[in-house]
Amino acid sequence: MQTNRRSFIKSVSIAGVGLVTVRPSAWQESSPVAAGKRVGIIGLDTSHSIAFTKTLNNPEAGPQFGGYRVVAAFPQGSLDIASSVERIPGYTRDIQAMGVEITASVEELLEKTDVILLETNDGRRHLEQAIQVYKAGKTVFIDKPVAGSLTDAIAIYEAANDFKVPVFSSSSLRYMSNMKDILQKQVIGRVLGVDAYSPATLEATHPDLFWYGIHGVEALYTVMGTGCKSVARAFTPDTDLVTGVWNDNRIGTFRGLRSGKTGYGGVAYGEKGILSLGDYNGYNPLLEEIVKFFQTGISPVPASETLEIFTFMEAADESKRRKGAVVELEEVWQKASRKVRRNWK
């Protein structure tokens, strides 16, 4: 769906955003960005947009960020999630102060940029916005959640394949401090199981774990890998406990926190030892992987893994609806696949 200047002005007026001019500070007035290095952001309703821009647009950014720079952004963003919409005016001013041009449409943004960070906080808008990016042939990172439903997640990856556009999605929790040591199997050997946890705030417009629980689920999958066959979920207003059984009989769990002390972490159980997943490392380790992805067009996380993560979370919702019953991932996948409308061309 196209967004023209008139509809944009109307939508940002509703959100309280003005197309104000903010003079960038001196260090942000740098030389033109090299061809192929111009980054565009879709969605200024998340702090990720600001964090990524602060790093990429810093003149002292290290070589690991490849000279990429955010040059333009389209603010909208969620249309109806209040906690997201109310952020747009402030984040628009913040990003303008870093020398970023605000565009009146996604189409205008695509004309001015080479690669895209699709940061819209509302996963329900991702399919529509991703199709616009695909049609322009732009490599794209899609921030969490990759979609607002499993059906849309499947469509996003199928459409990317049809348009032959590279796409990558991940939570920054994939890059916690001990993940590399665990995955190299030098410390605890083969992983036999994982208990991961994260905040799991609920948002009525999204399946329960898609909104925030995805962080802990992504950490779980980073270590366990794909191959989960079934899920059972215990739910209370304060806590989730989702237990997955893998095809090789390993067990992984996700604990979603909604009360008391919250945080990000977990424990991996191996043949030779037990090790914490480590500390949250901020956004830069993820951003380094995004830059490599922009350079190579190869996603560090296979589409099959991201889609299984979303199948796992949807199966957890189905288990909740069935009062904690065990749900097979294959059943959930087949149901969602049948709903995909493959008419994006």
C-alpha positions in Angstrom: 0.0 0.0 0.0 1.5 3.3 -1.0 1.7 6.3 1.3 1.6 9.7 -0.3 2.6 13.0 1.2 -0.9 14.1 2.2 -1.6 10.8 4.1 1.8 11.0 5.8 1.2 14.6 7.0 -2.2 13.5 8.3 -0.9 10.5 10.1 2.0 12.3 11.7 -0.3 15.2 12.8 -2.4 12.6 14.6 0.8 11.3 16.3 1.8 14.8 17.2 4.8 14.8 14.9 5.8 18.0 13.1 8.2 18.1 10.1 10.5 20.4 12.1 14.0 21.3 11.1 16.6 20.4 13.6 20.2 21.6 12.9 22.6 18.8 13.3 25.6 19.3 15.5 29.0 20.0 13.9 30.4 16.4 14.2 27.3 15.2 12.3 27.9 17.4 9.3 30.3 15.0 7.6 31.2 14.2 4.0 28.7 12.5 1.7 28.1 8.8 2.3 29.7 6.4 -0.1 27.6 4.7 -2.7 26.0 1.5 -1.3 26.4 2.7 2.3 23.3 4.8 2.7 21.0 3.4 5.4 17.3 4.1 5.6 15.1 3.5 8.6 11.4 2.8 8.5 9.8 3.4 11.9 10.7 5.9 14.6 8.6 4.3 17.3 11.4 2.3 18.9 14.6 3.2 20.7 16.4 0.8 18.4 16.2 3.4 15.6 18.0 5.9 17.7 20.6 3.5 19.1 21.6 2.2 15.7 21.8 5.7 14.3 24.0 7.0 17.2 26.5 4.2 16.5 26.5 4.4 12.7 26.5 8.2 12.4 29.3 8.7 15.0 32.4 9.9 13.1 34.4 7.7 15.4 32.5 4.5 14.5 35.0 1.7 14.1 35.7 -0.2 10.9 33.4 -3.0 12.0 30.5 -0.7 11.0 31.8 -0.5 7.5 31.2 3.2 6.8 27.4 2.7 6.8 25.4 5.8 7.8 21.8 6.5 8.4 20.8 9.2 5.9 17.0 9.1 5.9 14.1 7.9 8.0 10.3 7.5 7.6 8.7 7.9 11.1 5.5 5.9 10.9 5.6 3.4 12.9 2.6 1.9 14.6 -0.7 3.5 13.9 -2.6 2.6 17.0 -0.3 1.2 19.8 -0.2 4.2 22.1 3.2 3.3 23.7 4.7 3.3 20.2 2.9 6.2 18.6 3.7 8.6 21.4 7.4 8.0 20.9 7.5 9.2 17.3 7.7 13.0 17.8 10.6 12.8 20.2 12.5 10.2 18.2 11.9 12.2 15.1 13.6 15.2 16.7 16.4 13.0 18.0 17.2 11.5 14.7 17.1 14.8 12.8 19.7 16.1 15.3 22.0 13.4 14.0 21.8 14.7 10.5 19.1 12.3 9.2 16.5 13.5 6.7 12.9 12.8 7.4 11.0 11.6 4.4 7.3 11.9 3.6 6.8 8.3 2.5 8.5 4.9 2.3 8.8 5.4 -1.5 10.8 8.6 -1.0 13.0 6.9 1.6 13.8 4.0 -0.8 14.9 6.5 -3.5 17.5 8.0 -1.2 19.0 4.9 0.4 20.7 1.6 -0.4 19.9 -0.7 2.5 17.0 -0.7 5.0 16.5 -1.1 8.7 12.8 -1.9 9.1 12.3 -0.8 12.7 8.6 -0.3 13.0 7.8 -1.6 16.5 4.4 -2.9 15.3 4.9 -6.3 13.7 1.5 -6.1 12.0 2.9 -3.5 9.6 6.0 -5.4 8.6 4.6 -7.4 5.7 3.1 -4.3 4.0 6.3 -2.3 4.5 8.6 -5.2 3.6 6.9 -5.7 0.3 7.6 -2.1 -0.6 11.3 -2.7 0.2 11.4 -5.9 -1.7 9.9 -4.3 -4.8 12.7 -1.7 -4.7 15.3 -4.5 -4.4 16.8 -3.3 -1.1 18.5 -5.6 1.4 16.6 -5.3 4.6 17.0 -6.1 8.3 13.6 -6.5 10.0 13.6 -5.9 13.7 11.7 -7.9 16.2 9.0 -9.1 16.0 9.5 -10.0 12.3 5.7 -10.0 12.0 2.5 -9.7 14.0 1.4 -13.3 13.2 3.0 -16.6 12.1 1.2 -16.3 8.8 2.7 -12.9 8.1 6.1 -14.2 9.1 5.9 -17.0 6.5 4.7 -14.5 3.9 7.6 -12.1 4.6 10.2 -14.9 3.9 8.3 -16.4 1.0 8.0 -12.9 -0.6 11.7 -12.2 0.0 12.6 -15.4 -1.8 10.3 -14.6 -4.7 11.8 -11.1 -5.1 15.3 -12.4 -4.4 15.9 -9.8 -1.7 18.1 -10.7 1.3 16.3 -10.4 4.7 17.6 -10.9 8.2 15.8 -10.7 11.6 17.1 -11.2 15.1 16.9 -10.1 18.7 20.1 -8.6 20.2 19.8 -11.3 22.9 21.3 -13.7 20.3 24.7 -12.1 21.1 24.9 -12.4 24.9 28.4 -12.5 26.3 28.8 -16.3 26.7 26.9 -17.4 23.5 30.1 -17.8 21.4 31.8 -20.0 23.9 28.8 -22.2 24.3 28.2 -22.6 20.6 31.9 -23.5 20.0 31.4 -26.4 22.4 34.8 -25.8 24.0 33.4 -25.1 27.5 30.4 -27.3 28.1 30.5 -29.6 25.1 27.3 -30.6 23.3 24.3 -28.6 24.7 21.8 -30.9 26.3 19.3 -28.3 27.4 18.7 -24.6 28.1 16.6 -22.5 30.5 16.2 -19.0 29.1 14.4 -16.0 30.6 13.4 -12.4 29.7 10.7 -9.9 30.3 7.5 -10.9 28.6 5.3 -7.9 28.6 2.0 -8.5 26.8 0.5 -6.3 24.0 -3.1 -7.0 23.0 -2.5 -6.6 19.3 0.2 -9.3 19.1 0.4 -13.0 20.1 1.7 -13.0 23.7 5.4 -13.9 23.3 5.8 -12.0 20.0 5.9 -8.6 21.7 8.7 -9.0 24.2 9.1 -12.7 25.1 10.8 -13.1 21.7 14.0 -11.9 23.3 14.3 -14.9 25.7 13.0 -17.3 23.0 15.6 -16.1 20.6 18.3 -16.8 23.3 16.9 -20.2 23.8 17.0 -21.0 20.1 20.5 -19.5 19.7 21.8 -22.3 21.9 19.4 -25.2 21.3 19.1 -24.7 17.5 16.1 -25.9 15.5 14.2 -29.1 15.8 11.6 -28.5 18.5 8.6 -30.8 18.0 6.2 -29.8 20.8 5.4 -27.1 23.3 3.5 -26.8 26.5 2.8 -23.6 28.3 2.0 -22.7 31.9 0.6 -19.2 32.2 -0.3 -16.8 35.0 -0.7 -13.0 34.9 2.8 -12.7 36.4 4.8 -15.5 34.7 5.0 -17.8 31.6 6.8 -21.1 31.6 7.1 -22.6 28.1 8.6 -26.1 27.8 9.8 -27.3 24.4 10.8 -30.9 23.5 13.3 -31.3 20.7 13.4 -34.1 18.2 16.5 -35.6 19.9 14.7 -35.5 23.3 16.5 -32.5 24.6 14.4 -30.0 26.6 14.5 -26.3 26.5 12.4 -23.8 28.5 11.6 -20.2 28.4 10.5 -18.2 31.5 8.6 -15.0 30.7 8.8 -12.4 33.5 6.0 -9.9 34.2 6.5 -9.2 38.0 9.3 -8.7 40.4 12.9 -8.3 39.3 13.2 -8.8 35.5 16.1 -9.3 33.2 17.7 -11.3 30.5 19.7 -14.5 30.8 19.6 -18.2 31.2 21.6 -21.4 31.7 23.0 -23.9 29.2 23.4 -27.5 30.3 26.1 -29.5 28.5 27.9 -32.8 28.4 30.9 -31.3 30.2 29.6 -28.4 32.2 26.9 -25.9 33.0 27.3 -22.3 32.0 25.3 -19.0 32.2 24.3 -17.5 28.9 26.1 -14.4 30.1 25.3 -10.7 30.1 23.3 -8.7 27.7 25.8 -6.9 25.5 23.7 -4.0 24.1 22.9 -3.4 20.5 26.3 -3.1 18.9 27.1 -6.8 18.6 23.8 -7.2 16.6 24.6 -4.1 14.6 27.9 -5.5 13.6 26.1 -8.6 12.3 23.7 -6.3 10.4 26.6 -4.5 8.7 28.1 -7.9 7.7 24.7 -8.8 6.3 24.5 -5.6 4.3 28.0 -6.3 2.9 27.4 -9.9 1.9 23.6 -10.3 1.5 23.9 -13.5 3.7 21.8 -13.6 6.8 23.6 -15.0 9.8 20.3 -16.5 11.0 18.6 -18.9 8.5 15.0 -18.1 7.6 14.1 -21.6 8.8 15.3 -20.8 12.3 13.5 -17.5 12.6 10.3 -19.2 11.3 10.6 -22.0 13.8 11.0 -19.4 16.6 7.7 -17.9 15.6 6.1 -21.3 15.3 7.3 -22.1 18.8 5.8 -18.9 20.1 2.5 -19.4 18.3 2.4 -23.0 19.6 2.8 -21.6 23.1 -0.3 -19.4 22.5 -2.2 -22.4 21.3 -1.1 -24.3 24.4 -2.4 -21.5 26.5 -5.8 -21.6 24.7 -5.9 -25.4 25.4 -5.1 -24.8 29.1 -1.5 -26.1 29.0 -1.9 -29.0 26.7 1.0 -30.2 24.6 0.9 -28.7 21.1 2.8 -30.0 18.1 4.7 -27.4 16.1 3.9 -29.1 12.8 0.2 -28.6 13.5 0.6 -24.9 14.1 2.9 -24.5 11.1 0.4 -26.2 8.7 -2.5 -24.1 10.0 -0.6 -20.8 9.5 0.8 -21.8 6.1 -2.7 -22.4 4.7 -3.6 -18.8 5.5 -0.8 -17.1 3.5 -2.1 -15.0 0.7 0.6 -15.2 -1.9 -0.5 -12.2 -4.0 2.4 -9.7 -3.3 3.4 -9.4 -7.0 
